[in-house]
Amino acid sequence: MRPIFAIILLGSVLKSVTFAAEPVPPLPWDASAISVESGMLWEIGTGTPIAYRLVPTQLAWRSKEFWEYALPYGSRIVMRHRLALIGTWIEHGPESHYLGFSGSPSLEWWNRDGTWSLFTGSGGGFGFIDSQGVKGGQGQDFTLNWFIREGSSMSPPKASD
């Protein structure tokens, strides 16, 4: 019987070592992130008689934190770099598509557990559109873009021990 107890004990120790070696997922601000963001815009502003309807989609990358400030009770304010590739399908308008690039800082307030945040940022970039020379439409192919963004974000909860 003695060898069976030794095997069970050895198996238990090896199993504990295996679980202890599992990597802990990093907090959201300790790693870079890639996201896909999409929406719909229609009849924005009064600068054109055309009732544009746009479907913008962005492939965005955010760096890990480059500045942070820890607040009482464990929450924190984090600043990250954000770069985005913008592709827009123009559903209604004389043009048909827009391709651009933008960059900005991302200012984020994260809760203590790192499971959700509120964010904001502003920035700009450049892009290209297939202008058609229509009155009220885009007058040139090369464009500059600017934006202000805000919202909330959620991260998956960390695995419990």
Secondary structure, DSSP 8 states (H G I E B T S, - for coil): -HHHHHHHHHHHHHHHHHHHTS-----GGGS-EEEEEE--EES-SSS-SS--EEEEEEEEEE-S-SEEEE-GGG-EEEEEEEEEEEEEEEEESS--EEEEEEEEEEEEEE-TTSSEEEEEEEEEEEEEE-----TTS-S-SEEEEEEEEEEEEE-------
